[in-house]
Every structure is written in C-alpha cells, then in structure tokens.
Amino acid sequence: MRNKYHILSLLIGLLFIGLCPIHAQNIELEVRVDTNNITIGDQIEASFIAKHGKDIEVLWPIWADTLGAFELIGGTMDKTESGDQITEAQRLTLTIFDSGFFEVPSVKIPYKNISSSLIDTLTTNPRYINVDNPSVNLEEEIKPIKEPLDAPFSWQEILFFILLVLATIAIIIYVIRTLFYKDKHDFSAYKPAKPRPPAAVEALERLRTLEQEKRWQKGEVKPYYSDLTDILRNYINRRYEIPALEETTDEILASLVFTDLPKTERLKLQSLLEQADLVKFAKYKPSVSENMDSIAHAKEFVLNTKRVASPQKESPTSETPPTT
C-alpha cells in the first residue's frame, strides 16, 4: 500500500514539473501536449512554446523522424508579436504504435542574445503519455477475410503503358541507328568541351548570378537560400575534396576540421549554413539585412579560402659571353 502512495506521489511530481515553464534571462520555454492518454495509432500534438523579447533569437532544432518512442508525422511553426514580446510555437504531430507509458523526452533548444551574440541552451521538461490498446469485443463472431477486388485499369495506367511501349521502340531504333550507321557520322564538327573553371571562379560567378536574380526581393526566400547553400557545397566539394553535396551541415563542419580551413572562416561558414537550414526547414524569416549579408559573407568566404596557385620559377636565360 505504501508503494502505491510513493508511485502516485512521483507521478504527481512529474506532472507538476512538466507543467512548469522554464525561465532563463528574457526567455520562457514551455511544452504542452493536447492529451496525456491515447490509443495505439492515435495522434497527439506536442507544442514547444518560447516567449522572449526582441533581443533573443531562438535557434529551433531540425527535428528527426522520431522523438523518443514517438514517430514524427509533421509540424508547423507559429510566430506572433505583442509589443516587445515575441511568442514562437513549434507544433509537432506525433503518433505511436505500441502500448504502455511513454515519455516525450526533454529537448535542448539553443537561443542567441542578438546584442552580445552569446548562445545558450534551454532544456525542456519531459512529458508522459499513456498509450492504451484498442478495445476489442471478444464476444463478437470472427468475420472471414474478404476476397481481393478486381480494380479496372484507369486511363492513367493505359497512357503509362502506351508511353512505355513508345519509349522502348524509340530506344531500339536509336541503338540500331547508332550501331549500323555510326561510320556515316561526321565527328569533325564536334568540339571538345571547355575546361571547367577553378572552384573559386565558378562559385563567385554563380553568386553574382544569384545576386542579380534578386530572388529574396521577390519573396522567394527559401529557394534563394537553397541555391546559396548549393553553391557553397559545390565549392567546398571541389576546394577541400569532401562530399559536401551528400553531407549535412554538422557533417560538413566536422569534415572541415581536418583541412587547412582557418577556424575563423569555419565559424563564419557555420553561422551561414545554420541560418540557411533554419530558413529551409524551420520556416525562419530572416530580415532584409540578413538576406543581404548572407551572399556578401558567402563571397567573402570564397575569396578568403580560394586556392592560391604557387608562382612558377622562371628558368634563367643563358647568355653567351661576348667574344674578345
């Protein structure tokens, strides 16, 4: 009996802790769930709410496919302002396919003081969800499995097969013409491809083109940052010979530690890539100055890290001594 009272007291204490918001400096962090009791396969909404002043910037994490034992289905981002107070809310839709007592784990959420550029971290309190099995009436008669239904072909499927047959015929004709008539082709008209420019030259040219397109001025902020990071990843891939096109931001920064890239430039790159990730994945809306600075910082990074060709040694010219 005494053990039951201990367990009940522990659960009440955990619930009280989960309901209490976390304070730090001029920021308050709170976690809410719309229910604490669901059935297997049901969905719940976990809201991570940050209330802070305008001198604080919340650096929301990029969520994985799972959060503890729960699967992440989707999420939204809300942001409202009231005077000097800003309220941001990341609402995640979660589900689970197991029964029991599960934890929505604590999450570390970094934030930055804009005036001092200092970064600190708040850790949310965990929340606990009880997941029940669906109710089953054991007295009902077990019904037989239904036979599969014959679905008729749709016009989309018929069109797909027609296009597939036409594409196969076109490939066969192309192969036959290539094999049997290749000697009749005049290859003298083909010109060799131009050599690819150096990595820095190519990156700066693409950055100038991106700047001239004025995409973020037209409201295309997310495509603008996608193109910007693609240019930087291609440059890093060629300059430092690491697979930056297939790596995440954290993996790229970890790989660059073992190169000759100076630490100051690596920190600048980290700030630029993390801001782009927030725009692309967390619906962050940068200011006009941040949009302008991003491409300027990208150009500066390329210019400061471009490969400098070593000067060639001039061969001494042989001079014939005058005859006497």
C-alpha positions in Angstrom: 0.0 0.0 0.0 2.8 2.3 0.9 4.5 1.7 -2.5 1.3 2.8 -4.3 1.4 6.1 -2.5 5.1 6.5 -3.5 4.3 5.9 -7.1 1.3 8.2 -7.1 3.4 11.0 -5.4 6.1 10.5 -8.1 3.6 10.8 -11.0 2.1 13.9 -9.5 5.5 15.5 -9.1 6.5 14.7 -12.6 3.2 16.2 -13.9 3.8 19.3 -11.9 7.4 19.7 -13.2 6.2 19.2 -16.8 3.6 21.9 -16.4 6.1 24.4 -15.1 7.7 26.6 -17.8 11.4 27.1 -17.9 12.8 30.6 -17.5 16.3 31.9 -18.5 17.2 35.6 -18.9 14.5 37.1 -21.1 13.1 33.9 -22.4 10.5 31.4 -21.2 10.1 27.9 -22.7 7.1 25.7 -22.2 6.0 22.2 -23.5 2.4 21.3 -23.9 0.6 18.2 -25.2 -3.1 18.2 -26.1 -3.7 14.9 -24.2 -2.0 12.5 -21.9 -4.0 9.4 -22.7 -4.4 8.0 -26.3 -5.0 4.7 -28.1 -2.4 2.9 -30.3 -2.2 4.7 -33.6 -3.8 8.0 -32.4 -2.1 11.3 -32.9 -1.1 13.9 -30.4 0.2 17.4 -30.7 3.3 18.4 -28.7 3.8 22.2 -28.7 7.2 23.7 -27.8 6.4 27.4 -27.0 9.1 30.1 -26.5 8.2 33.5 -25.2 11.0 36.1 -25.4 11.9 39.6 -26.0 13.1 41.0 -29.3 16.7 40.8 -28.2 16.5 37.0 -28.2 16.6 34.7 -31.3 15.5 31.1 -30.8 17.6 28.6 -32.9 15.0 25.9 -33.3 16.4 22.4 -33.9 15.9 20.4 -37.1 13.6 17.6 -36.0 14.4 14.0 -36.8 11.9 11.3 -37.9 11.3 10.3 -34.3 11.1 11.9 -30.9 11.8 9.3 -28.3 9.4 6.4 -28.9 7.1 8.6 -30.9 7.1 9.0 -34.7 7.0 12.5 -36.1 4.3 12.9 -38.8 4.6 16.7 -39.4 4.8 20.1 -37.8 4.0 23.7 -38.1 5.6 27.0 -36.9 3.7 29.9 -35.5 5.1 33.3 -34.5 3.2 36.3 -33.0 4.4 39.6 -31.6 2.7 41.7 -28.9 4.6 44.9 -28.1 8.2 43.8 -27.1 7.1 40.2 -26.5 7.5 37.5 -29.2 5.8 34.1 -29.0 7.1 31.3 -31.2 5.5 27.8 -31.2 6.7 24.7 -32.9 3.7 22.3 -33.0 4.7 18.7 -33.7 2.2 15.9 -34.7 3.3 12.6 -33.1 2.0 9.0 -33.1 3.0 5.7 -31.7 2.2 2.0 -32.4 2.9 0.4 -29.0 1.1 0.4 -25.7 2.4 1.4 -22.4 3.6 4.6 -20.5 5.9 6.6 -22.8 7.9 9.8 -22.4 8.1 12.8 -24.8 11.8 13.4 -24.0 13.4 16.6 -23.0 14.8 18.6 -25.9 17.7 21.0 -25.9 16.8 24.3 -27.6 19.5 26.9 -28.2 18.9 30.6 -28.3 21.1 33.6 -29.1 21.3 37.0 -27.5 21.3 39.3 -30.6 23.2 42.2 -28.9 26.0 40.1 -27.5 25.9 37.1 -29.9 26.1 34.8 -27.0 24.4 31.4 -27.4 22.9 29.5 -24.5 20.6 26.4 -24.3 17.4 25.6 -22.5 16.3 22.0 -21.9 12.6 21.3 -21.9 10.9 19.1 -19.3 9.7 15.7 -20.4 6.0 14.9 -20.7 4.4 11.5 -20.2 1.8 9.8 -22.3 -0.3 6.7 -21.5 -1.0 4.6 -24.6 -3.8 2.0 -24.4 -4.6 -1.0 -26.6 -7.8 -0.6 -28.6 -10.9 -2.1 -27.0 -11.9 -5.5 -28.6 -15.3 -7.2 -28.1 -14.3 -10.9 -27.7 -18.0 -12.0 -27.8 -18.4 -10.9 -31.5 -18.1 -13.6 -34.2 -14.8 -13.6 -36.1 -15.5 -12.5 -39.7 -13.8 -14.1 -42.7 -11.2 -12.3 -44.7 -12.7 -10.6 -47.8 -11.5 -11.6 -51.2 -9.4 -9.1 -53.1 -11.3 -6.9 -55.5 -10.5 -6.7 -59.2 -9.8 -3.0 -60.0 -10.3 -1.9 -63.6 -7.5 -0.2 -65.4 -7.6 3.6 -65.3 -6.8 5.9 -68.2 -3.6 7.0 -66.5 -2.4 3.4 -66.4 -3.3 2.8 -70.0 -1.5 6.0 -71.0 1.6 4.9 -69.0 1.8 1.6 -70.8 1.4 3.3 -74.2 4.2 5.8 -73.4 6.4 2.9 -72.1 5.9 1.0 -75.4 6.7 4.1 -77.5 9.8 4.8 -75.4 11.0 1.2 -75.8 10.6 1.4 -79.6 12.5 4.7 -79.7 15.4 3.2 -77.7 15.6 0.2 -80.1 15.6 2.5 -83.2 18.3 4.7 -81.6 20.5 1.6 -80.8 20.1 0.2 -84.3 21.0 3.5 -86.0 24.0 4.0 -83.6 25.4 0.5 -84.3 24.9 0.3 -88.0 25.3 3.9 -89.2 27.9 5.3 -86.9 30.5 5.4 -89.7 28.4 7.9 -91.6 28.6 10.5 -88.7 31.0 13.4 -89.2 32.7 13.8 -85.9 34.9 16.6 -87.1 32.1 19.1 -86.2 32.3 18.1 -82.5 34.3 20.4 -80.4 36.0 19.4 -77.1 34.2 20.7 -74.0 35.7 23.7 -72.4 37.7 23.0 -69.2 35.9 23.7 -66.0 36.9 26.9 -64.3 38.6 26.9 -60.9 36.3 26.3 -57.9 36.5 29.9 -56.7 35.9 31.4 -60.1 32.9 29.2 -60.7 31.4 29.9 -57.2 31.9 33.7 -57.5 30.2 33.7 -60.9 27.2 31.7 -59.6 27.0 34.0 -56.6 26.9 37.1 -58.9 24.2 35.5 -61.0 22.2 34.6 -57.8 22.5 38.2 -56.6 21.3 39.6 -59.9 18.2 37.4 -59.9 17.0 39.2 -56.7 15.1 36.1 -55.6 14.6 37.1 -52.0 13.4 40.5 -53.0 10.6 38.7 -55.0 9.5 36.7 -51.9 11.4 33.5 -52.9 13.5 33.4 -49.7 13.6 29.6 -49.3 14.8 29.0 -53.0 17.3 31.8 -52.6 18.9 30.1 -49.6 18.7 26.7 -51.2 20.7 28.0 -54.2 23.1 29.8 -51.9 24.0 26.7 -49.9 24.2 24.6 -53.1 26.8 27.0 -54.5 28.8 26.8 -51.2 28.5 23.0 -51.0 29.8 22.6 -54.6 32.7 25.0 -53.8 33.6 23.1 -50.6 33.4 19.8 -52.5 35.9 20.9 -55.1 38.1 23.1 -52.9 38.5 20.7 -49.9 37.6 17.4 -51.7 34.9 16.3 -49.2 31.5 15.0 -50.2 29.7 18.2 -49.1 26.8 17.6 -51.5 25.7 14.5 -49.6 26.5 15.6 -46.1 24.5 17.6 -43.5 25.7 20.9 -42.1 27.1 19.2 -39.0 28.9 16.6 -41.1 30.5 19.2 -43.4 31.8 21.2 -40.4 33.2 18.1 -38.8 35.0 17.2 -42.1 36.5 20.7 -42.4 38.2 20.4 -39.1 40.8 18.1 -40.7 41.5 20.6 -43.6 43.6 23.7 -43.8 40.5 25.9 -43.4 41.1 28.5 -40.6 38.9 28.3 -37.6 37.5 31.9 -38.1 36.3 31.0 -41.6 34.8 27.7 -40.4 32.8 29.6 -37.7 31.6 32.1 -40.4 30.5 29.2 -42.6 28.8 27.5 -39.7 26.7 30.6 -39.0 25.7 31.0 -42.7 24.8 27.3 -43.2 22.8 27.1 -39.9 20.8 30.3 -40.8 20.1 28.7 -44.2 18.9 25.5 -42.5 16.5 27.5 -40.3 15.0 29.1 -43.4 14.7 25.9 -45.3 13.5 23.6 -42.6 12.1 25.7 -39.7 10.3 28.4 -41.7 12.6 31.1 -40.2 12.0 34.5 -41.8 15.3 36.4 -42.0 15.5 40.2 -42.0 16.5 42.3 -45.1 20.0 42.9 -43.7 20.4 39.1 -43.0 19.5 38.3 -46.7 21.9 40.9 -47.9 24.7 39.8 -45.6 24.3 36.2 -46.4 25.5 36.5 -50.0 28.2 39.0 -49.0 29.5 36.6 -46.4 29.4 33.8 -49.0 31.6 35.8 -51.4 33.9 36.7 -48.6 34.3 33.0 -47.6 35.2 32.0 -51.2 37.7 34.9 -51.6 39.4 34.1 -48.2 39.7 30.4 -48.8 40.3 30.1 -52.6 43.3 28.1 -53.6 46.3 30.3 -54.4 48.5 29.0 -57.2 52.1 28.8 -56.3 54.3 31.1 -58.5 56.3 29.2 -61.2 60.0 29.6 -61.0 61.5 31.3 -64.1 64.2 29.4 -65.8 67.4 31.5 -66.1 68.2 32.6 -69.7 71.5 31.5 -71.0 73.6 34.4 -72.2 76.6 34.0 -74.5 79.6 35.9 -73.2 81.0 38.4 -75.6 83.9 37.2 -77.7 87.2 39.1 -77.4 
